[in-house]
């Protein structure tokens, strides 16, 4: 990236990258990872990589970083492919208690997690795949 003129900035803690886009900063987990927080008119959209630090921990961090914002959507990998139904349902309950309006579990979430999120979230579960477009205006308040 440097050869293209980019300046590399190491970010350890939460930080605003530019107006409306934040990083959680590096969070410890099985592998250290950062997540993006995008402020929209619909609320905050949390974008994860593989959620190695724990998907609930990431949502809780988002709530601490942007305490006045509602969480409109959590999307990306939830890293639940080895979790039991019971554990996944507990995570879904935590999402609901944290007022996460929409969930969009992808890649490393595991098929069973996607099935359970789809069942529990109904039409507020978004199936992600290559080319999926999500518009903040579609993230209705319930």
N, C-alpha and C positions, 0 to 999 in steps of 0.2 A: 504494500500500500504506500510505503514511503516513496518509492520511485515514481508514483503517480502524483506526488505532492501532498499526500495526506499527513496530518500530524497525528501521531499516536499518543493517546492520553490514557494512562493507567487509572482506572477508577476502582476504588475499594469500597466506598460506602454509597448510599443513595445519592443521586445527583440529577439535576435537570440538565439534559443534553442540549435542548433548545426549547423554546416555549411550547408547553404541552406534551413533551416527550421526556420521560424520566427513565432512569435505570434503578433497579433495586440495589445496585452495587453487587459486588461479589458476595454470594451467600455460600456458606460451607454446607457440604453434604457429601454423598458418596463421591461426587465430583463437584468442585466449585463451579458455580454458574451464576449468571445474571439474567434477569428478566426485564422486559420493557413494559412501561406503563404509558399508555397513550390516553390523554384526556380528550374526550369528545363531548358534544352536546348531549349524548345519550348516557354519559358516565364514563368511567375509566375502563379501558380495555387492557387486560393483562395478557401479555404475549410471552409464553415460556419457550424454552428449548426442549429439554427433556425432564425438567423439574426434579433433578437429582437432589436438591436440598429439601424436597417435599412440597407437593402442590399446595397443601394448606398453609405451610409456612410462607410460601411465596405470596399467597392471597393476604395473609395477615400482615406481611411486610408492606404490601401495596396499601392496605388500610392505614398503616402507621405513617407512610410517606405522604399519602393524600387523604387525610382523615375526613375531610369535608365531602369527598367524592363518593358516589355510589359505584359499585363494581358492576358494570353493564355486562361484561363478558370476560371469561377466562378461556384462553385458547392456546393450543399447542400440545406438546407432549406432557402427559401427567405421570408417566413412569409408574404405571400400576399393573403391568403385564404379569407380575408374579404375585399380586395381592389376592387375598380371598374375597369372596362376595361380601362377607361381613365387613372386612376392612374398607372395601370400596364404598359400601353403603354408608359407613361411618363418615367417610370423606364427603360423600354427597350431602349428608346431613350437616356437616360443617360448612360446606358451600352455602347451603340454604340458610344456616344461622348467620353467616357473614353477608347475607343478602346478595349473593351472586345471582344475577338475573338470567344469564345465558351461559352455557358451557359448550365448548367445542374441543373435545379430546381427540388428539391425532396420534400418529405413528406409535411411539413407545407406550402409549396408554394401555394397549392391549384390547383385543376384541371384546372380552367380557366386560371391561370397564366401559367401553363405548356402549355396549348393550344396556348396562345398568344405568348409565347416565341418560341414555335415550329414554328408557322406561320411566325414570324418576323425574326427568326434566320435560318430557313430552315435546311439545313444539318449541320449547326453549332450548333444545339440544340441537346443535348445528354440526352436521357431518362435514368434516374437513377432508379435502383431497386437493391434488394439483389442480389449479385453476379456480378453486372456490373463491367467490367474491363475497365479502361481508361489508355491508354498509351500515354505519352507525345509526342512520335514520330508521333502519329496520329493527333495531334493538329496543322494542317497546317496553315501557314501564308497565309492571303488573300491579 
